[in-house]
């Protein structure tokens, strides 16, 4: 009984004597992806009243002399304790640190910074996100002009990589989605059923269509596919203008049929 009282007393003393600015956060959990890192904090470690988190990254052996970047502030809710740190250089190693903040008057009160995380490697990726809004046909042709193709996704790992890229650029994605290289090859004939086809004609075996997407009925209004920030695929009209994802690797030659899906040459111009 005395031991229990002693332990409770220690905890109470720590919570009352240690001010907010004296607290040192635990190191966050880090899962790094191409161009961005997903970080998670333990809600049990976050002091009461915290309404924001500041995260900084440091690239190992870079030209700045291994200094931490200015970092980013993120709003905090214990229901969503994870964050996406954007714009990392792929092929490089990074470490991260965090501090918690809460509004105090007209300013912000911050805790101390955490220790550095272990370093993690941002893997190079064959995907790239182009934020220029184009219709599906013009996006496809732009990728080809760069020696690439619209993104082809054959598994959950690749889908996650693309999803993280979108989330890292979420503030600049007005509609939160981007074109990939999947289209219905029956969009222009009398076949009422869809045949989903990748731009490189590789087998269509993996899919992540969102609930309620028009997947089986072949219609011009849902003839091509965009991926959203949740990693779900939406069926969309090809004349909508969106950012798009290109992919390094095997490229396909422009074809009048696929490159101008649902659009005449006049409409493309």
Backbone bond lengths (Angstrom), bond angles and torsions (degrees), N, CA, C in turn:
res aa  C-N    CA-C-N  psi(-1)  N-CA   C-N-CA  omega(-1)  CA-C   N-CA-C  phi
1 X - - - 1.458 - - 1.516 110.98 -
2 X 1.343 115.45 -46.52 1.464 119.84 178.60 1.520 111.08 -61.39
3 X 1.352 116.12 -39.23 1.461 120.40 179.20 1.519 110.67 -62.42
4 X 1.337 116.98 -42.85 1.463 120.79 180.00 1.517 110.46 -62.54
5 X 1.332 117.13 -43.10 1.460 120.96 179.23 1.517 110.56 -62.99
6 X 1.363 115.73 -40.80 1.463 120.87 179.73 1.527 111.63 -61.57
7 X 1.368 116.34 -43.35 1.467 120.98 179.92 1.517 110.55 -65.41
8 X 1.338 116.58 -44.98 1.466 120.08 178.77 1.520 110.23 -60.52
9 X 1.321 116.26 -39.21 1.459 120.83 178.85 1.512 111.68 -62.63
10 X 1.343 116.27 -39.73 1.462 119.93 178.66 1.520 110.86 -63.47
11 X 1.342 116.68 -45.35 1.459 120.98 -179.80 1.519 110.81 -62.18
12 X 1.357 115.91 -43.07 1.454 119.87 -179.12 1.515 110.93 -64.98
13 X 1.328 115.20 -40.00 1.456 119.43 -179.54 1.512 111.12 -64.43
14 X 1.339 115.94 -39.51 1.456 119.96 -179.91 1.519 111.22 -64.43
15 X 1.371 115.74 -42.36 1.453 119.66 -176.02 1.528 111.57 -71.08
16 X 1.359 117.24 -27.89 1.454 119.42 -176.84 1.509 112.43 -92.79
17 X 1.336 117.25 -31.45 1.465 119.43 -176.34 1.518 111.73 -87.78
18 X 1.316 117.38 -29.74 1.461 119.77 179.97 1.519 108.78 -85.16
19 X 1.349 116.73 112.61 1.447 120.51 177.95 1.510 111.09 -72.37
20 X 1.327 115.66 169.08 1.465 120.12 -177.65 1.522 111.00 -58.37
21 X 1.319 116.59 -43.83 1.467 120.48 -175.71 1.523 112.66 -72.62
22 X 1.338 117.13 -11.86 1.465 120.56 179.74 1.525 112.93 -89.15
23 X 1.326 116.12 -12.60 1.457 119.36 -173.59 1.529 110.76 -77.26
24 X 1.325 115.23 142.96 1.461 122.71 -179.56 1.528 108.02 -113.43
25 X 1.315 118.30 115.56 1.474 120.20 -179.12 1.524 112.04 -64.70
26 X 1.315 115.24 153.04 1.459 120.06 170.43 1.519 109.08 -71.96
27 X 1.318 116.62 156.34 1.462 120.05 177.15 1.530 109.77 -63.95
28 X 1.324 117.96 137.37 1.472 119.63 178.78 1.518 111.26 -74.39
29 X 1.310 114.96 158.86 1.465 120.93 170.94 1.522 108.04 -81.78
30 X 1.320 116.71 133.84 1.458 120.40 -174.40 1.523 110.01 -124.74
31 X 1.342 115.51 130.72 1.460 122.20 171.26 1.514 105.98 -124.86
32 X 1.317 116.78 107.82 1.458 120.10 -173.79 1.520 111.03 -92.42
33 X 1.300 114.80 142.06 1.448 122.92 178.62 1.522 108.57 -129.79
34 X 1.328 117.84 170.55 1.454 118.98 176.97 1.521 111.63 -55.62
35 X 1.327 116.28 124.34 1.467 124.25 173.61 1.516 114.38 72.72
36 X 1.314 120.12 -6.65 1.459 120.66 179.48 1.523 109.09 -153.71
37 X 1.335 115.28 166.75 1.465 120.24 177.39 1.517 108.65 -134.42
38 X 1.304 116.29 136.05 1.458 121.51 173.81 1.525 107.87 -94.24
39 X 1.336 116.48 123.79 1.456 121.58 -179.81 1.519 109.32 -119.37
40 X 1.317 115.74 141.91 1.454 120.82 178.57 1.515 109.55 -128.15
41 X 1.337 116.28 133.47 1.455 121.34 174.29 1.527 108.86 -105.03
42 X 1.315 116.40 154.44 1.455 121.82 178.38 1.527 108.28 -84.45
43 X 1.340 118.36 115.25 1.470 119.34 -179.46 1.521 113.37 -55.58
44 X 1.338 117.02 -27.70 1.465 120.01 178.80 1.524 112.17 -70.35
45 X 1.334 116.61 -16.88 1.458 120.88 179.56 1.525 111.97 -91.50
46 X 1.327 117.20 -15.14 1.463 121.23 -174.16 1.523 109.74 -83.23
47 X 1.338 118.55 125.19 1.473 120.93 -178.70 1.526 112.30 -65.16
48 X 1.308 116.11 152.75 1.458 121.54 176.83 1.520 109.90 -58.88
49 X 1.321 115.44 141.61 1.450 120.84 178.42 1.511 114.65 91.87
50 X 1.334 117.61 -10.01 1.466 120.56 -179.21 1.530 110.17 -64.39
51 X 1.333 116.03 129.14 1.464 119.59 178.24 1.523 112.89 -125.54
52 X 1.342 116.48 4.80 1.464 120.08 178.35 1.519 109.78 -157.99
53 X 1.304 115.25 158.98 1.466 121.67 177.60 1.517 108.21 -134.52
54 X 1.320 115.61 135.64 1.465 121.04 177.53 1.527 108.20 -107.44
55 X 1.336 116.24 128.53 1.467 121.80 -178.21 1.516 109.14 -122.42
56 X 1.316 115.80 133.97 1.463 121.82 177.56 1.518 109.30 -123.63
57 X 1.343 115.57 147.88 1.462 121.98 178.27 1.522 109.48 -121.47
58 X 1.308 114.68 150.81 1.461 121.01 174.90 1.521 108.71 -133.50
59 X 1.330 115.27 124.99 1.457 119.86 176.34 1.518 109.38 -85.00
60 X 1.324 116.02 131.12 1.456 120.55 -177.55 1.524 110.20 -76.52
61 X 1.338 115.01 133.70 1.474 122.07 177.06 1.527 112.25 59.70
62 X 1.339 116.72 42.56 1.460 118.62 175.54 1.526 110.13 -98.00
63 X 1.320 116.85 178.99 1.460 121.40 -173.46 1.526 113.21 -76.36
64 X 1.334 118.43 -10.03 1.465 120.89 179.68 1.526 111.77 -85.11
65 X 1.324 117.87 -1.31 1.452 120.13 -179.23 1.505 113.14 83.84
66 X 1.322 116.04 33.56 1.465 121.44 177.50 1.531 112.23 58.16
67 X 1.320 116.72 48.63 1.459 121.23 176.48 1.528 109.48 -103.03
68 X 1.326 115.44 148.53 1.456 119.86 177.31 1.531 110.19 -70.29
69 X 1.322 115.99 143.04 1.455 121.44 173.36 1.528 109.80 -69.68
70 X 1.342 115.15 168.54 1.466 119.26 177.22 1.522 111.19 -62.13
71 X 1.325 116.96 -30.80 1.454 121.25 175.09 1.515 114.01 84.07
72 X 1.329 115.21 -171.52 1.461 121.97 -175.40 1.525 109.62 -135.06
73 X 1.341 114.78 147.62 1.461 120.98 171.64 1.523 109.22 -97.96
74 X 1.323 116.17 138.19 1.457 122.59 178.60 1.522 109.07 -127.22
75 X 1.335 116.87 139.90 1.449 119.99 171.95 1.520 109.94 -65.66
76 X 1.336 116.85 145.23 1.473 120.12 -176.38 1.522 111.20 -117.41
77 X 1.332 114.71 134.85 1.454 123.20 169.13 1.517 107.34 -137.68
78 X 1.332 118.83 132.87 1.472 119.65 179.87 1.520 113.38 -61.86
79 X 1.332 116.74 -18.25 1.465 120.17 178.60 1.530 111.34 -76.29
80 X 1.327 117.50 -21.87 1.475 121.52 -179.38 1.533 107.39 -133.47
81 X 1.328 117.42 80.27 1.469 120.10 -172.70 1.524 114.56 -89.95
82 X 1.328 118.39 26.00 1.459 120.18 179.73 1.525 110.61 -125.22
83 X 1.330 115.26 155.81 1.458 121.93 -171.33 1.523 109.00 -144.12
84 X 1.330 116.02 154.09 1.465 121.61 179.53 1.522 109.43 -115.06
85 X 1.316 115.76 113.62 1.465 121.38 179.05 1.525 107.66 -89.19
86 X 1.357 118.06 118.90 1.471 120.04 -171.57 1.521 113.82 -91.60
87 X 1.312 114.74 173.67 1.457 125.50 165.69 1.529 113.82 59.48
88 X 1.309 116.74 48.20 1.457 120.86 172.19 1.529 109.48 -88.36
89 X 1.302 116.95 148.83 1.457 121.03 176.08 1.527 109.04 -79.62
90 X 1.350 116.04 123.54 1.454 117.63 -177.68 1.532 110.44 -70.97
91 X 1.310 114.13 155.83 1.453 120.21 -178.46 1.511 113.87 76.95
92 X 1.347 118.10 7.48 1.461 122.33 -177.61 1.528 110.30 -117.23
93 X 1.341 115.23 162.29 1.460 121.23 176.83 1.526 109.71 -99.47
94 X 1.332 116.44 143.52 1.457 121.25 -177.96 1.524 110.67 -136.82
95 X 1.348 115.41 152.58 1.456 121.85 168.29 1.527 107.00 -125.48
96 X 1.332 116.14 161.34 1.457 121.24 -175.76 1.527 110.27 -136.17
97 X 1.330 115.10 157.56 1.462 120.97 172.09 1.525 107.73 -147.08
98 X 1.332 115.88 157.48 1.461 120.46 -176.36 1.520 110.12 -133.84
99 X 1.329 113.86 161.10 1.463 120.92 166.98 1.514 107.84 -145.40
100 X 1.335 116.14 151.45 1.452 121.95 -178.67 1.527 109.84 -98.74
101 X 1.329 115.17 150.85 1.458 119.98 179.27 1.511 112.33 -138.93
102 X 1.331 115.12 154.03 1.467 120.08 174.66 1.520 109.25 -142.24
103 X 1.319 114.81 148.60 1.447 120.52 179.89 1.521 110.06 -67.89
104 X 1.334 115.71 133.35 1.458 121.47 177.09 1.519 107.87 -139.89
105 X 1.334 116.26 105.37 1.448 120.40 -175.54 1.518 110.22 64.75
106 X 1.324 116.04 -126.52 1.455 121.11 178.44 1.526 112.40 -94.77
107 X 1.324 116.76 4.99 1.457 120.29 -177.34 1.513 112.81 -125.51
108 X 1.316 115.44 -162.25 1.461 122.25 -179.12 1.525 108.54 -131.39
109 X 1.303 115.61 135.41 1.466 122.15 175.62 1.518 107.89 -102.41
110 X 1.332 117.12 129.72 1.462 121.98 -175.19 1.517 111.37 -115.18
111 X 1.322 115.10 147.10 1.465 120.64 169.71 1.530 108.57 -77.01
112 X 1.306 115.70 179.65 1.459 119.80 169.33 1.522 108.80 -71.57
113 X 1.329 117.27 170.74 1.464 120.32 178.35 1.524 109.85 -88.52
114 X 1.313 115.04 152.76 1.466 120.57 178.08 1.522 110.37 -74.71
115 X 1.308 116.04 170.21 1.462 120.57 169.32 1.525 108.76 -67.89
116 X 1.313 116.72 161.68 1.458 121.24 177.40 1.531 110.30 -68.21
117 X 1.322 114.94 145.02 1.461 119.35 171.71 1.529 109.17 -74.11
118 X 1.311 115.32 168.58 1.459 118.41 170.88 1.517 108.00 -67.03
119 X 1.325 117.54 152.03 1.462 119.15 -177.30 1.524 110.40 -76.14
120 X 1.311 113.91 145.29 1.460 121.52 179.17 1.512 109.20 -131.47
121 X 1.303 114.69 157.26 1.453 121.86 -172.98 1.511 110.47 -104.65
122 X 1.332 115.91 127.62 1.462 120.14 174.03 1.524 108.22 -85.12
123 X 1.309 115.36 107.44 1.457 119.28 -174.88 1.529 110.90 -67.91
124 X 1.335 116.52 139.76 1.466 118.13 174.55 1.529 109.81 -61.27
125 X 1.292 116.00 147.55 1.454 119.79 -179.59 1.525 110.35 -125.34
126 X 1.313 115.86 149.49 1.463 119.37 177.92 1.529 111.15 -88.37
127 X 1.361 116.50 -4.08 1.460 119.86 -179.13 1.531 110.98 -95.95
128 X 1.318 115.64 149.65 1.464 121.00 173.77 1.522 108.59 -141.00
129 X 1.323 115.49 145.76 1.465 121.35 -178.69 1.524 109.28 -105.62
130 X 1.316 116.67 123.50 1.460 122.75 175.93 1.527 107.85 -104.29
131 X 1.334 116.43 118.66 1.459 120.89 -174.29 1.529 112.94 -83.25
132 X 1.334 117.70 -6.03 1.468 119.96 175.48 1.525 109.34 -66.14
133 X 1.313 117.18 126.64 1.463 121.14 -177.20 1.530 109.77 -80.97
134 X 1.323 115.79 121.31 1.467 121.61 179.22 1.529 108.68 -136.19
135 X 1.342 116.31 158.30 1.459 117.30 170.66 1.539 108.14 -71.38
136 X 1.327 115.65 169.70 1.472 118.94 -172.53 1.524 111.82 -60.40
137 X 1.328 116.93 -41.70 1.459 120.63 -177.48 1.525 111.55 -63.47
138 X 1.322 116.49 -45.76 1.456 120.22 -178.88 1.525 111.12 -69.88
139 X 1.318 117.77 -33.36 1.464 120.63 175.41 1.524 110.26 -63.36
140 X 1.317 115.91 -42.78 1.467 120.31 178.53 1.524 111.10 -61.17
141 X 1.328 116.57 -45.12 1.458 120.23 -179.48 1.526 112.17 -67.00
142 X 1.351 116.59 -34.75 1.457 119.68 178.45 1.524 110.88 -64.33
143 X 1.328 116.90 -42.64 1.474 119.86 177.61 1.529 110.36 -60.42
144 X 1.313 116.11 -44.16 1.467 120.26 -179.82 1.523 110.87 -62.13
145 X 1.334 117.10 -39.38 1.464 120.40 -179.39 1.523 111.70 -64.49
146 X 1.319 117.43 -21.37 1.464 122.45 178.37 1.531 111.83 -95.05
147 X 1.340 116.41 7.79 1.457 120.21 -177.96 1.509 112.93 75.88
148 X 1.344 117.08 25.08 1.465 122.34 -177.97 1.530 108.55 -125.94
149 X 1.308 116.02 -164.29 1.463 122.03 175.15 1.524 107.63 -145.49
150 X 1.312 117.97 160.14 1.458 119.66 169.28 1.531 108.76 -57.81
151 X 1.304 116.21 144.58 1.461 121.63 -171.24 1.520 112.67 -57.36
152 X 1.339 115.07 133.91 1.460 123.67 175.07 1.525 107.07 -112.68
153 X 1.328 117.18 128.55 1.468 121.99 -173.16 1.519 109.03 -121.96
154 X 1.328 115.61 116.24 1.471 119.82 -176.06 1.525 114.15 -113.61
155 X 1.329 118.33 8.94 1.454 118.43 179.90 1.514 111.88 -169.80
156 X 1.341 115.96 171.27 1.462 121.22 -175.94 1.523 111.89 -66.15
157 X 1.338 117.43 -35.91 1.466 119.48 -179.50 1.518 110.66 -62.05
158 X 1.335 117.78 -47.69 1.458 121.24 178.60 1.526 110.37 -63.90
159 X 1.318 116.97 -38.46 1.464 120.40 178.59 1.522 110.51 -61.79
160 X 1.335 116.63 -40.50 1.463 120.78 179.03 1.524 111.47 -65.39
161 X 1.337 116.75 -40.08 1.463 120.80 179.03 1.523 109.92 -59.66
162 X 1.314 116.76 -47.83 1.462 121.57 -179.50 1.532 110.16 -64.79
163 X 1.318 117.09 -42.23 1.463 121.01 179.12 1.527 110.90 -59.32
164 X 1.343 117.39 -43.05 1.460 120.73 179.83 1.522 111.12 -64.14
165 X 1.320 117.48 -36.31 1.464 120.46 177.58 1.525 110.04 -62.94
166 X 1.320 117.34 -42.04 1.451 120.44 178.81 1.522 111.02 -65.47
167 X 1.322 116.36 -42.75 1.462 119.33 -179.22 1.530 111.81 -65.80
168 X 1.322 116.48 -35.29 1.465 120.25 178.31 1.517 111.70 -65.99
169 X 1.338 116.68 -22.64 1.467 121.45 -179.87 1.523 111.55 -114.36
170 X 1.328 116.38 23.48 1.459 120.96 -171.47 1.527 112.42 -60.75
171 X 1.325 117.36 -32.11 1.463 119.74 -177.89 1.518 112.65 -67.76
172 X 1.323 117.34 -21.34 1.469 120.85 -179.02 1.527 112.35 -104.78
173 X 1.320 117.24 -0.32 1.463 121.43 177.67 1.525 108.56 -98.52
174 X 1.321 116.60 98.42 1.459 120.03 -174.79 1.521 112.14 -58.67
175 X 1.318 116.69 -42.15 1.465 120.40 -177.96 1.519 112.56 -100.89
176 X 1.337 117.46 -0.85 1.450 120.85 175.47 1.518 114.77 67.91
177 X 1.333 117.19 29.73 1.460 119.83 -179.10 1.525 109.72 -154.26
178 X 1.341 116.21 165.13 1.464 121.64 -178.53 1.525 108.82 -151.16
179 X 1.342 115.14 152.57 1.465 121.30 -179.21 1.528 111.61 -67.17
180 X 1.342 115.37 143.51 1.457 122.78 164.64 1.529 107.95 -123.54
181 X 1.335 116.77 174.95 1.462 120.46 -170.29 1.508 115.61 -90.26
182 X 1.321 118.16 44.20 1.463 122.18 -179.87 1.524 109.50 -116.75
183 X 1.334 116.53 131.94 1.464 120.69 -179.30 1.529 109.78 -145.62
184 X 1.310 114.67 161.67 1.471 122.28 177.07 1.522 108.49 -89.41
185 X 1.323 117.07 114.22 1.467 120.34 -176.06 1.524 112.49 -72.44
186 X 1.337 117.69 -7.40 1.463 120.70 178.08 1.524 112.50 -101.99
187 X 1.340 116.20 15.63 1.458 118.63 -175.32 1.536 112.76 -60.24
188 X 1.349 116.94 -28.79 1.454 119.11 -172.48 1.510 115.13 -109.55
189 X 1.332 118.34 9.58 1.467 118.94 179.42 1.521 109.93 -118.69
190 X 1.317 116.01 -168.70 1.460 119.86 -175.50 1.523 113.75 -92.39
191 X 1.330 117.15 4.71 1.460 120.28 179.50 1.532 109.13 -71.60
192 X 1.320 117.95 122.55 1.472 119.66 -176.46 1.523 113.87 -77.67
193 X 1.329 117.21 -12.52 1.458 121.08 -177.09 1.530 110.96 -104.15
194 X 1.310 115.08 147.65 1.464 120.11 -178.83 1.528 111.81 -79.65
195 X 1.315 115.64 152.05 1.463 123.25 167.03 1.523 105.97 -131.35
196 X 1.326 116.34 99.12 1.458 120.49 -176.69 1.517 110.00 -73.53
197 X 1.321 115.36 130.28 1.461 121.98 -170.71 1.522 109.67 -135.39
198 X 1.330 116.58 132.61 1.457 120.43 174.25 1.532 109.75 -80.75
199 X 1.328 116.55 151.82 1.466 120.10 -176.86 1.525 112.54 -62.99
200 X 1.336 118.31 -21.41 1.468 120.12 178.16 1.527 111.85 -96.89
201 X 1.351 115.96 6.75 1.471 122.31 -179.57 1.523 113.70 63.42
202 X 1.326 117.32 19.76 1.464 119.93 174.95 1.529 109.37 -73.98
203 X 1.337 117.96 159.36 1.465 120.57 -175.42 1.521 112.78 -60.72
204 X 1.314 116.00 139.13 1.463 122.06 177.37 1.528 108.25 -94.06
205 X 1.336 115.82 97.81 1.465 120.12 -176.76 1.526 112.41 -121.44
206 X 1.331 116.88 -30.35 1.468 121.45 -178.58 1.521 108.98 -105.64
207 X 1.350 116.81 137.88 1.466 119.39 177.30 1.519 109.84 -148.38
208 X 1.361 114.66 152.09 1.464 121.28 -179.67 1.538 110.11 -138.25
209 X 1.332 115.98 43.74 1.452 119.13 -179.36 1.531 110.75 -61.89
210 X 1.328 115.49 139.14 1.453 119.51 178.23 1.530 110.14 -69.87
211 X 1.326 115.83 158.96 1.453 120.94 177.75 1.526 109.40 -62.93
212 X 1.313 116.70 129.32 1.455 121.42 178.81 1.514 114.75 92.06
213 X 1.335 117.76 -3.36 1.469 119.78 178.60 1.529 110.20 -66.47
214 X 1.345 116.81 147.25 1.473 121.38 176.96 1.524 107.24 -81.10
215 X 1.318 115.66 98.34 1.454 121.73 -171.79 1.518 112.44 -104.88
216 X 1.317 118.11 -31.85 1.460 121.50 -169.86 1.530 113.88 -103.73
217 X 1.340 118.59 -24.59 1.462 121.46 -178.53 1.528 108.74 -93.58
218 X 1.328 116.26 125.55 1.461 120.84 -178.32 1.523 109.91 -81.44
219 X 1.339 115.78 109.30 1.450 121.55 179.37 1.523 109.53 -140.94
220 X 1.333 116.76 148.26 1.452 120.92 -179.39 1.524 111.56 -62.22
221 X 1.321 117.85 -33.15 1.463 121.76 -176.28 1.524 113.03 -69.96
222 X 1.335 116.51 -10.20 1.472 120.16 179.95 1.524 110.09 -140.13
223 X 1.343 116.11 42.35 1.465 120.64 -170.81 1.520 114.86 -89.04
224 X 1.337 117.51 -14.75 1.463 120.54 -177.95 1.524 108.64 -133.50
225 X 1.342 116.21 173.06 1.460 119.91 -168.49 1.524 111.67 -128.01
226 X 1.330 115.14 139.38 1.463 123.05 171.72 1.524 108.07 -123.10
227 X 1.325 116.64 149.27 1.457 122.16 175.73 1.522 108.27 -102.85
228 X 1.350 117.32 140.13 1.460 120.34 -179.57 1.528 111.69 -105.95
229 X 1.319 116.91 179.37 1.465 121.25 -173.76 1.526 112.79 -69.50
230 X 1.324 117.31 -11.12 1.465 121.14 174.40 1.522 111.56 -90.52
231 X 1.334 117.06 0.80 1.460 120.74 -178.27 1.510 113.32 80.36
232 X 1.333 117.08 11.50 1.465 121.44 -179.76 1.525 109.77 -96.95
233 X 1.327 115.08 150.26 1.456 121.07 -178.39 1.517 110.16 -98.43
234 X 1.337 115.78 131.80 1.460 122.25 178.76 1.525 109.61 -111.11
235 X 1.319 116.95 137.98 1.459 121.19 173.92 1.521 108.07 -88.70
236 X 1.338 115.77 128.11 1.459 121.22 -167.56 1.522 109.20 -137.41
237 X 1.332 116.36 157.14 1.463 121.35 172.52 1.524 109.79 -69.80
238 X 1.328 119.01 139.72 1.464 121.12 -176.75 1.516 114.56 -69.80
239 X 1.337 118.28 -12.32 1.466 118.90 -179.49 1.525 112.71 -89.75
240 X 1.330 118.04 -4.34 1.462 120.90 173.63 1.527 108.91 -67.63
241 X 1.320 117.48 142.42 1.459 121.15 179.40 1.526 110.17 -101.65
242 X 1.338 115.21 121.72 1.466 122.24 -176.90 1.517 110.11 -138.60
243 X 1.339 117.88 159.81 1.467 119.79 164.42 1.524 109.45 -60.24
244 X 1.320 117.38 168.12 1.457 118.56 -175.55 1.521 110.92 -148.10
245 X 1.322 114.79 159.44 1.457 122.94 -177.84 1.519 109.49 -111.54
246 X 1.326 115.67 121.71 1.461 121.28 174.40 1.526 109.24 -100.31
247 X 1.315 115.34 162.88 1.466 120.86 -178.53 1.515 110.14 -138.54
248 X 1.325 115.79 130.39 1.454 120.45 173.56 1.517 109.11 -71.88
249 X 1.305 117.02 154.11 1.461 120.16 177.72 1.504 109.95 130.69
250 X 1.317 114.71 -146.52 1.463 119.59 -179.24 1.521 108.83 -65.37
251 X 1.313 116.40 132.51 1.458 120.11 177.65 1.519 109.50 -111.63
252 X 1.299 116.30 156.22 1.453 120.35 176.88 1.515 108.71 -113.08
253 X 1.302 116.88 150.78 1.452 120.66 179.70 1.529 109.45 -73.86
254 X 1.337 116.93 147.21 1.464 118.82 177.30 1.522 110.61 -60.83
255 X 1.297 115.28 136.21 1.458 119.95 177.02 1.516 108.61 -125.27
256 X 1.313 116.84 138.47 1.458 120.53 -176.48 1.522 111.28 -57.99
257 X 1.343 116.41 -36.31 1.460 119.16 -175.11 1.522 111.13 -71.74
258 X 1.337 117.18 -56.67 1.454 119.97 -175.42 1.520 111.91 -73.11
259 X 1.348 117.46 -40.65 1.454 120.37 -174.26 1.519 112.16 -65.00
260 X 1.333 116.33 -24.43 1.456 119.41 -178.05 1.530 110.28 -117.55
261 X 1.292 115.25 43.71 1.445 119.65 -177.63 1.536 110.14 -57.06
262 X 1.314 116.19 116.51 1.453 120.83 175.44 1.508 115.19 73.68
263 X 1.331 118.55 6.64 1.454 120.51 -176.83 1.517 111.02 -132.60
264 X 1.301 116.27 141.61 1.458 119.10 173.76 1.509 109.23 -85.31
265 X 1.331 116.85 164.50 1.456 121.05 -179.46 1.525 110.20 -60.49
266 X 1.304 117.13 -35.24 1.461 121.22 179.37 1.521 110.25 -65.36
267 X 1.333 116.65 -42.21 1.456 120.26 -179.30 1.516 111.72 -65.72
268 X 1.348 116.65 -35.21 1.459 120.21 179.34 1.521 110.55 -66.42
269 X 1.290 117.63 -42.40 1.455 121.47 179.40 1.528 110.76 -65.38
